[in-house]
Amino acid sequence: MTAKEVSRRRLFLGLTGAALGAALPKVLAGEESSPDVVRERQYDVVVAGAGGAGLAAAVRAAESGARVVLLEKEETLGGNTLIASGYYAAVDPLRQTAGRILDSEEAFARQMIENAGPAADRAKIERFVKEALPTLRWLEEKGVRFEERLYEISGSLARRNHKPLLPNGEGYVRQLFLAARRLGVTIERNARAEAIETDASGRAVALLVAGPTGRVRFRASRGIVLATGGFGANPEMVARFAPRFAGLTHDNAPGATGEMTLAAQKAGAALVDMGEIQCQPGCPPGRTHRVRLHNDVTRFILIDKTGQRFVAEDAPRDVVRDAVLAAPGALAFALVDDDGFRSYNRLIQKETVMGVESGDAWVADDLASLARQIGVDPGELLATVRKYNVGIRYGIDSCGKDVSNAKLIVEPPFWATFAAMTVHATMGGIRTTPDAEVLRTDGRVFAGLYAAGEAAGGLHGRNQLGGCGLADAFVFGKIAGEKAARG
């Protein structure tokens, strides 16, 4: 995804710098100075990164009585959270009982451990699962509103995903931003953290930050929270740490470039799982407009260039990723009918229509016409969809998908889009404890330093379950903010 596309999405959301930041102070405001001049500012807690994790950390630290500054290197707040699908995974007995969904925290933790692999941090996973619902309630207290219906999305493996009423991550960012303002959090945009400074004892005490008026040392008397995101938008880091995925496109916000992960390592922090990359359907190389018709597993199918299905759409994300990468030309298409198209929010509908205009999506009144547009055999595609629909009626799917809640693909017009693999999330990052404390390379806690969200690794291992990325950001952002405020 290009910076231009992200800006266009944000403009549609009404979350431009002007909208979100009209009441914000200018970054590093003050007298004009040389870019090399270092000035100092003092706070109790310094939070770097104003995506979901950073906003949660700043709000929780302020609620805990700390004087907080939130630093964002981009002009616009929100990071990857703003452009995410918005789904939040949590075991929720109230909503799940109403929907006759059998689930438990034990089942959730077991799925995460199995998918993370043998190096899974069980203590961190158990903390995450336990805190997911209380954190969701905390978000609701801030004004975030969710549908009562729960969803199984791609790679979630269960119907435990909460969908906000507002599209994508708009509701989270708006409400946490408003909460931060009410609590007196100072928010600085265009403020790029560059280095972590420590005292003689090795405690993290300051962040060195670059801005348009010069460099500023932000001192933290209680704690520093790194919520600076992953490195999915940094092709050089992807190639360095996960060369298998070099050359793939990405769907990250422009700020997800990972510099502070490397800065933390330079300061003595341990890194973990840096080679683990989460991919999702998106643009093939050479294309820039991503269309997300793959979110709801009950609505879409994946087909290859022959017009045939080749993987269960509800399989773990690493299974889908590897199947698409092994498909002819490493290319697939996601297909929905008009009922499925209309089930998605206004932003996904908008990006689909834009995709039709740009040649990244297609629409036709019948499947044969759609097949010809995307270059697959019409007879094969008709047979594939017919077989899938018969499987739904009889409750048996040829690819092993659970079709008990799947919807028939019958309502014209029919929509398709590219579903090549794109870098969606980097699951490696700074190693942390279940309390979001950064760990040093020798296993000791790095005093005064915390990390949350995609900047922190060790929770998801080799495979992140659908809906756990945002939940991870808010759960551990909230924990990090509270811990940092305690000092």
N, C-alpha and C positions, 0 to 999 in steps of 0.2 A: 504494500500500500504506500502510495506517495504522500508526501507532506501536503500536497495540494488536495488530495482526496480526503485526508483527515480534516483539513480545514473546511472543506465543503460540508462534510458530515456535521462538524461542530456548528457551522453556520445554520444548518437546517435545525439543529437542536436548539438554537438560540443560546449557545454556550460559548460565544466568542469571547475574546479577552474583554471587550467592552461590556458584554452582558454580565459575565461573572466578576469582572474586576473593576467595575465602575467605582465602587467604594473602597477599593484597595489602595494602599500607599504605593507610590512609585518605587520600583525596586532600588534598594540601596540609596534611597533619596538623601540628598544632602548637598554639601558644597561640591563643585566640580573638582576632580582630582585626577592625577595621572593614573593610568591603569595599573601601575606598579605600586602605588601607595596602598599600604595596609592600614585600615582603620579597625576599630574594635567595637563590638556590640555584645552586651551581656544578657543572657536569659537563663531561666532554670532548665528548660528543655529546648533543644534544637532538633527539629525534624527536617530531614532532607527528602524531598519528593512529595508532591501533592496529588498522587493518585489515591486509590481507595485506601491503601495501607497507611499512607502518610496522613491523609485527612482523619482517619480513625484514630491514629496515634495522637495527633495534635488535639483533637476534641477530647479524648479520654484523659490526656495529660492535663489539659486545662480544667476539666471536671474534677480532677484530683488536686487542684489547687496550685498548679504550676503556672509560671509565666512562660509562654510558649511562642516561638517563632517557627513558621512553616515556610520552607524554601522550595521554590519550584524553578527549574532551569528554563522551562518553556514559558511562553506568554500566557497560555491557557492552562487552567487546572484540569485535573482528571486523569491524565496519562492513559494507560491501557484500560482502566476501569470505565472511562467515558465511552469508549468505542466497543466495549465487550458486549456479549449477548445479554448480560444482566442476570443470568440464572445463578441461584445461590443454593447449594446443597446442604441440607440439614435434616436430621430425623425430627419429625414434627408430629407427635402423637395426635394432637387435635385435628390438624388438617388431614393426616393420613388415615385416621380412624373414620373420618367423615367420607373419605374416598375409598374406604375398604382396602387400604393398602397395608400389607404386612411388612413391617420393618422394625429395626432396633438399632441402637447404638453399637451393639456387639456385631451385628451384621455389617453395618457401615464400616467399622474399624477393620473387620476381617477382609472386606473387599479392598480397602485401601492397602492393607498389608500385603495381600496377595498380588496386587497390581504394582506396588512399589518394588517388589522383589526382595531378595535375601538380605539386602543391606537396609531394609526399612527401619526407620527410627520409630519403634513401637510407642515409646513414651510420648513422642511428639504427635503421632497420629491419634493416640488416645486422648490427649489434651485437646486436639483440634475437634474431634468428634464430640467430646463433652461440651465444648464451648460454642459449637456452631449455633445451636438453638438460642441460648441466652444472648449471643451476639446479634442474631436476627431480631430478637425482641428489642434489644438496645437500638438497633437501626429503626425499628418501627416507632420507638419512642421519639426518635429524631424526626419522624415524619415520612419515612420511606414506606410506601404502601405496596402490598403484594396481592396477587390474585389468590383466591381460595383454592383453586385447582392447582395440583402439583403435576410436574412433567418429568418424563424420562427423556433426556436429551442425548445427543451422540456421546457415547463413552461414559455415561453416568451409571449404567447398569442397574438402575432402580428409579422408581418414581418418587424422588425426594427433592426435586428441584423447584424452588420458589421463583416465580416470575414477577418482577416489579410491574406496577401499572404503567409507569412511564417507560418509554423505549430504552433499550440497551442499559447503559450505566447512568443515564441522566438523573434518575431519582436519587441514587446514592450520592453523586457529586453535589447536586443542588442542596440536599438536606444537610449533609455534613459541612458543606461550605457555610450555610446559614448558621448552623450550630457553632462553628468555629468563630464566626463574627460575633455572635451573641456572647460567647465566652471570652472575648477579647484577644483571641489569637492574632498575632501579627503575621501577615502573609506577604511574602516577598516573591514576586515573579521575576523571570529573567535572571535568576540567581543560581549560578552553577557551582555546586560543591566540587572542590578539586582535591582536597587532602584532609586527612584526619590528624590532628595534633594531640600528643600525649604529654603528661607531666613526667617528673622523674620516677614516679612509681609505676609508670606504664598505663595509667588511667587515661581514657579518652576525655579530653577537656575542651576541644574546640574543633570547628570545621573552618577550613580556609575556603572562601567563596569568591568567585569572580562575577562581576556585574558590569553594567555599562559605565558606571562612575568610578570603577576601580575595584580593588580586592579588599575584602572585609573578613576579619576574623570573628566568627560568631562563637563566643564562649558559652559553655553550658555548665552551670554549677551542679546540676543533678544528673543529666544524662543526654546522650545523643541517639537519635533513632535514624537509621538508614532505611528509607523506603523508596529507593531510587529506581526500582524496577529491574527487569532482566536485561538481556543483551540481544533480543531477537531482531532489533533494527540495526545491528552492527554486523555486517557480513564478515568483517575481518575476525571478530571474536567467534562467530559461528564456525568459520573455517578452521580456526585455531583449536577450539575445544571439541567440536563435533563435525569433523570434516565430511562425514557421510552426507550431511545436509547442506554442504556448501553449494551455492548457486540457486537454492530455492528462493522463491519470493517470500515475503513476510507480511503479516497483517497487524503489525505493532504500531503504536504511536511513535512519532519521530524521536522522542526522548528516551526510548528503551535501548540505550547504547552501552550500558554496563561499566562506565568508567569508575564509578564509586565501588563496584565490586572489586576491581583491580586495586583501587586505592586502599580498600580495607585489607586486602591481601598484603599490600606493601607495608601497611602498619602492623601486620602480625596476625591478622585474622585467618582462620582456616576456611578453605572453600570445599564444597562437596558437590558431587553429581554434575560437574560442569559439562560432561558429554551427553547429558540427557536432554533431548529436545522433543517438545510436544508439537506435532503437526496436525493441522486441520485442513479440510477441503478449502481450496482457494484458487488463486491465480496460477497458471503455469508460467514458466519463465517467458518474459517478453510482454506479459499482460500486467495491467495495473489496477483493474477494477474488480474487486472481490464481491461476490453475491452469496449470501448465506441462506440457501434453501435447505441446508443440512441440519439445522438445529434440532427439530422435533423428529425423533426416530419413527414416530407413528405416521409421518406424513410423506417421507421421501424414499426413493431407492437410488442406489448407485449403479451405473452401467459403465462398461468399458467401451472401447472403440468398435467392438463387434456388435454392440447393442445388448450384451448379456450382463446379468448381475454376476458378481464374483466374490462377494463378501457380505456377511450379515451386517446391516447398517447399525445395529445396536451392539456390535462387538466392542471390546476395549479399543481405545483410540490408537494404541500402538499396533494392534492387529489390523485395523483399517488403514493406518498409515503405511504399513509394510505391504499390504495387499495392493494399494494404489500405486506405490512405487514400483511394484513388480508387474503391474498391468502393462499392456502394450503402449509404448510411448510414455509410460509413467503418467497416464492421463485417464481421468474418469469424468463422468457427468452426473450431476444430481438432478433428479426429475421429480416434479410434483404436479398434481392437477390443480385446477383453479380453486377448489375448496381448500387445498393445502396452502396455496399461495395466499389466500385471504385470511388464513389463520395466523399468519405472521404479522408483526407490528408494522406500523406505517413506515418506519425507516427501512426495514428489510424489503417491503414492497417498493419503496422509492428506489433503493439501490438496484433492485431487480429490473425495474423499468429503465433505469439509467444503463444497466448492463445490456439490455436489448438494443438501446441506442448506440452503445459503444462496441457491440459485437462480442460481449462477454456472456450474454444470456440470450435465450431464444424463446419464442412463444408461437404456438400454432393451434388452429382449431381442431386438428386431429393428430394422432400419434405418427402416422405415416409422413405427414408434412414436417413434423418436428424432427423425425429421424433424418429426413433429407437435409434439413438445415444444419444439423450437427455432424452430418457425414457418416451415419451408421445405416446399416441395412434396415429398411422399413419393416420387412417381414420378421426379422429377428427382434426388433424392438416391440412390435405388436405381440409376438409370442411371449416375450419376457414379461410384459405388463399383464397379459392374460394369465400367465402361470402364477404370477405374484398374487393377483386378485383371487384366483381359485384357492391358493394356499391360505389366504386370509379367511375365506368362507369355511374352509375345512380345518383351520387351526394348525396347519403344518406348512413350514416354509422350507424350500429346497436349499437355502443357504444357512438354515439354522436360526433365523431370526425369530424372536418371540413376537408373534403376530396377534396375540390375544387382544391388544388394544390398537392395532394398526388400522389405518383407514384405507378404503379402496381408492385406487387411482382411476377414476372414471369421469370426472367432471371437466368438460372442456371450458376454456382452452387449457393446453398443457404447457408447462414451463420447464426449461432446462438451463443449467449453467455449468461452467467449468468446475470440476472438483479435483484439480491437481493438488498435490500436497504443498502447503505453505507453512513456514515457521510461525507457530502460534504462541508458544511460550517456552521459555528456557527454565527447566526445572532445577538446574544447579544454581548455586550461589553461595552466600556466606553461611557457614555452619552455625547453627544456633541451638539453644536449649529449648525445652517446652515453655520456658518463660521469656522467650525471644532474646535472651542474652547471647551476644556474640561469643564464640569460642576461639581461643588462640590455637595455633598449630600444635601446641603441646597439650591441648585438652583443657587448659585453664580458662575460666571466664575472663573475658576482656572487659575489665571494669569500666563502667560508664558508657558502654556501647551496646546498642540493641539493633536488631534488623528484623524487617517484616515484609510480607508480600513477596513479589518475585525476586527481590534482592536477596532473599534468604533461600537456602536450599535445604534438602534433607527430608522434606515432608512427602513429596510425591514419588521420589525414586525414579524408576524407569517409565512410569505411566501415571498420568494425572487423570483422575475420574472427572467426568463432565460436571460442571457446576462447583468444583472444589477450588478453582483458581480465585474467584472473587471471595468465596467464604474464607479461604486462607488469608487473603489480604486483610479482611475486616477482623477476623478472629485474632490474628497475631499482631495486627496494627493496634488494636485495642489493648491487648496484653502489653505490648511494648510501651505504649504511651503511659499506662498506669505504672509499670515498673520503673520507667525513666523518671516519672514524677516523684517517686519515692526516694530516688537517689541511691 
